[in-house]
Amino acid sequence: MLQDLAALAAPAIVCAAFLVGAWVLVRKELAPKRRQRSREATASAERSQDRQQGGS
């Protein structure tokens, strides 16, 4: 039984490393889009505040 588990240890480690690497890559690729949306939302909020202050 332990020999079977030992035989599965190496593929399990490789699988875990692959999944972590894929997660990091996907997160890195999606991050600029989230930052850009955040910047656009901030800029939009600043513009609306300027309009409100300028209209008073």
LINJOUR-V270609 format. One record per pair of residues at least 6 apart in sequence whose ideal C-beta (glycine too) atoms are under 7 Angstrom apart, sorted by sequence separation. I is the first residue (numbers start at 0). J is the second residue. D is the distance in whole Angstrom. If there is no record, write none. Layout:
((I/J/D) (I/J/D))
This chain:
none
